[in-house]
Amino acid sequence: MTYKTEWIAEDKQRGIDMDRWFHLDKRHLKGHKMHGLYTGLGAIGHRLDKKNELETRMSNAYDKLKKCK
């Protein structure tokens, strides 16, 4: 079986997603119980993205309110 060229984009996106989830879950910090491990990120990735989206929207709204004052 050979590696299909159409898999390249999917593999690149998977790598980007895993790296984003790794940092959103704070696994880059030595105090994290799963420090340095990517295990299980695929299962919790969507939850991490939703949490990050909410935090970003809240931060943007707060910044907008600060500018109005």
Residue frames as a rotation matrix with the C-alpha (Angstrom) as fourth column:
MET 1
0.584 0.812 0.000 0.00
0.812 -0.584 0.000 0.00
0.000 0.000 -1.000 0.00
THR 2
-0.484 -0.750 0.450 1.34
0.751 -0.621 -0.227 3.41
0.449 0.228 0.864 -0.91
TYR 3
-0.435 0.255 -0.864 0.81
0.560 -0.675 -0.481 6.77
-0.706 -0.692 0.150 0.73
LYS 4
0.137 0.592 0.795 -1.86
0.981 -0.193 -0.025 8.67
0.138 0.783 -0.607 -1.18
THR 5
-0.750 -0.516 0.413 -1.21
0.511 -0.849 -0.133 12.31
0.420 0.111 0.901 -1.98
GLU 6
0.001 0.831 0.556 -4.70
-0.062 -0.555 0.829 13.33
0.998 -0.036 0.051 -0.87
TRP 7
0.590 0.159 -0.792 -3.80
0.706 0.374 0.601 12.24
0.392 -0.914 0.108 2.66
ILE 8
-0.456 -0.888 0.055 -1.11
0.752 -0.418 -0.509 14.92
0.476 -0.190 0.859 2.97
ALA 9
-0.445 0.340 0.829 -3.48
-0.276 -0.932 0.234 17.81
0.852 -0.125 0.508 3.69
GLU 10
0.664 0.733 -0.147 -5.43
-0.145 0.319 0.937 15.70
0.734 -0.600 0.318 6.19
ASP 11
0.374 -0.613 -0.696 -2.24
0.853 0.522 -0.001 14.66
0.364 -0.593 0.718 7.99
LYS 12
-0.655 -0.607 0.449 -0.98
0.425 -0.788 -0.446 18.25
0.625 -0.102 0.774 8.13
GLN 13
-0.057 0.730 0.681 -4.29
-0.479 -0.619 0.623 19.44
0.876 -0.291 0.384 9.58
ARG 14
0.754 0.301 -0.583 -4.26
0.272 0.665 0.696 16.63
0.597 -0.683 0.420 12.14
GLY 15
-0.149 -0.909 -0.389 -0.79
0.904 0.035 -0.426 17.71
0.401 -0.415 0.817 13.26
ILE 16
-0.667 -0.022 0.745 -1.91
-0.053 -0.996 -0.078 21.32
0.743 -0.092 0.663 13.59
ASP 17
0.390 0.904 0.176 -5.00
-0.372 -0.020 0.928 20.27
0.842 -0.428 0.329 15.57
MET 18
0.583 -0.203 -0.787 -3.02
0.641 0.710 0.292 18.02
0.499 -0.674 0.544 17.91
ASP 19
-0.537 -0.844 -0.008 -0.48
0.701 -0.441 -0.561 20.76
0.470 -0.306 0.828 18.62
ARG 20
-0.418 0.482 0.770 -3.26
-0.376 -0.863 0.337 23.30
0.827 -0.149 0.542 19.33
TRP 21
0.660 0.726 -0.194 -5.06
-0.167 0.393 0.904 20.87
0.733 -0.564 0.381 21.65
PHE 22
0.134 -0.722 -0.678 -1.77
0.819 0.466 -0.334 20.02
0.558 -0.511 0.654 23.39
HIS 23
-0.828 -0.495 0.263 -1.31
0.308 -0.794 -0.524 23.68
0.468 -0.353 0.810 24.32
LEU 24
-0.146 0.852 0.503 -4.98
-0.527 -0.497 0.689 24.37
0.837 -0.165 0.522 25.08
ASP 25
0.746 0.401 -0.531 -4.94
0.143 0.683 0.716 21.44
0.650 -0.610 0.452 27.53
LYS 26
0.618 -0.583 0.527 -1.70
-0.763 -0.607 0.223 22.90
0.190 -0.540 -0.820 28.99
ARG 27
0.961 -0.264 0.080 0.20
0.243 0.947 0.209 19.64
-0.131 -0.181 0.975 28.53
HIS 28
0.370 -0.871 0.322 3.30
0.281 -0.226 -0.933 21.67
0.885 0.436 0.161 27.75
LEU 29
0.260 -0.227 0.939 3.46
-0.811 -0.578 0.084 22.62
0.524 -0.784 -0.335 31.45
LYS 30
-0.604 -0.654 -0.455 5.50
-0.330 0.725 -0.604 20.31
0.725 -0.215 -0.654 33.65
GLY 31
-0.798 0.314 0.514 2.82
-0.518 0.077 -0.852 20.24
-0.307 -0.946 0.101 36.35
HIS 32
0.142 0.891 -0.432 0.21
-0.984 0.174 0.036 18.67
0.107 0.420 0.901 34.06
LYS 33
0.223 -0.011 0.975 -0.48
-0.511 0.850 0.126 15.02
-0.830 -0.526 0.184 34.88
MET 34
0.659 -0.001 0.752 -0.09
0.544 0.691 -0.476 14.13
-0.520 0.722 0.456 31.18
HIS 35
0.493 -0.559 -0.666 2.84
-0.485 -0.813 0.323 16.47
-0.722 0.164 -0.672 30.50
GLY 36
-0.464 -0.803 -0.376 4.42
-0.714 0.087 0.695 15.80
-0.525 0.590 -0.614 27.11
LEU 37
-0.744 0.236 0.626 1.78
0.364 0.928 0.083 13.26
-0.561 0.289 -0.776 26.01
TYR 38
-0.757 0.511 -0.407 -0.59
-0.649 -0.517 0.558 13.62
0.075 0.687 0.723 23.08
THR 39
-0.886 0.386 -0.258 -2.60
0.375 0.922 0.093 10.58
0.273 -0.015 -0.962 24.19
GLY 40
-0.289 0.896 -0.336 -6.36
0.901 0.136 -0.413 11.18
-0.325 -0.422 -0.846 24.23
LEU 41
-0.705 -0.010 -0.709 -6.30
-0.017 -0.999 0.030 14.65
-0.709 0.033 0.704 22.68
GLY 42
-0.921 0.380 -0.090 -8.39
-0.078 0.047 0.996 13.52
0.382 0.924 -0.013 19.71
ALA 43
-0.342 0.820 -0.459 -11.19
0.831 0.492 0.260 12.57
0.439 -0.292 -0.850 22.08
ILE 44
0.143 0.379 -0.914 -11.24
0.837 -0.539 -0.092 15.91
-0.528 -0.752 -0.394 23.95
GLY 45
-0.763 -0.608 0.221 -10.15
0.621 -0.593 0.512 18.22
-0.180 0.528 0.830 21.13
HIS 46
-0.294 0.728 0.619 -13.61
0.516 -0.424 0.744 19.47
0.805 0.538 -0.251 20.22
ARG 47
0.650 0.502 -0.571 -14.34
0.737 -0.233 0.634 20.34
0.185 -0.833 -0.521 23.85
LEU 48
-0.131 -0.804 -0.581 -11.03
0.773 -0.449 0.448 22.23
-0.621 -0.390 0.680 24.09
ASP 49
-0.783 -0.133 0.607 -11.83
0.564 -0.564 0.604 24.18
0.262 0.815 0.517 20.93
LYS 50
0.215 0.943 0.254 -15.28
0.585 -0.332 0.740 25.17
0.782 -0.011 -0.623 22.22
LYS 51
0.573 -0.078 -0.816 -13.81
0.772 -0.284 0.569 26.30
-0.276 -0.956 -0.102 25.55
ASN 52
-0.514 -0.846 -0.145 -11.12
0.702 -0.512 0.496 28.30
-0.494 0.152 0.856 23.75
GLU 53
-0.512 0.408 0.755 -13.70
0.583 -0.481 0.655 29.91
0.631 0.776 0.008 21.44
LEU 54
0.599 0.776 -0.197 -15.80
0.643 -0.320 0.695 30.99
0.477 -0.543 -0.691 24.43
GLU 55
0.304 -0.570 -0.763 -12.77
0.752 -0.348 0.560 32.39
-0.585 -0.744 0.323 26.28
THR 56
-0.727 -0.577 0.372 -11.69
0.677 -0.506 0.535 34.30
-0.120 0.640 0.759 23.17
ARG 57
-0.120 0.777 0.618 -15.16
0.564 -0.459 0.687 35.80
0.817 0.431 -0.383 22.68
MET 58
0.730 0.377 -0.570 -15.33
0.679 -0.297 0.672 36.81
0.084 -0.877 -0.472 26.34
SER 59
-0.115 -0.877 -0.466 -11.88
0.761 -0.379 0.526 38.38
-0.638 -0.295 0.711 26.20
ASN 60
-0.714 -0.110 0.692 -12.76
0.632 -0.527 0.568 40.30
0.302 0.843 0.446 23.03
ALA 61
0.331 0.912 0.244 -15.98
0.583 -0.400 0.707 41.58
0.742 -0.091 -0.664 24.59
TYR 62
0.588 -0.195 -0.785 -14.08
0.728 -0.297 0.618 42.69
-0.354 -0.935 -0.032 27.71
ASP 63
-0.527 -0.850 -0.002 -11.46
0.728 -0.452 0.515 44.48
-0.439 0.270 0.857 25.58
LYS 64
-0.412 0.476 0.777 -14.22
0.611 -0.487 0.623 46.21
0.675 0.732 -0.090 23.60
LEU 65
0.676 0.696 -0.242 -15.86
0.621 -0.361 0.696 47.41
0.396 -0.621 -0.676 26.83
LYS 66
0.181 -0.710 -0.681 -12.53
0.787 -0.311 0.533 48.71
-0.590 -0.632 0.502 28.14
LYS 67
-0.722 -0.484 0.494 -12.04
0.692 -0.520 0.501 50.79
0.015 0.704 0.710 24.99
CYS 68
0.039 0.847 0.531 -15.49
0.622 -0.436 0.650 52.37
0.782 0.305 -0.544 25.37
LYS 69
0.664 0.241 -0.708 -14.69
0.744 -0.303 0.596 53.79
-0.071 -0.922 -0.380 28.81
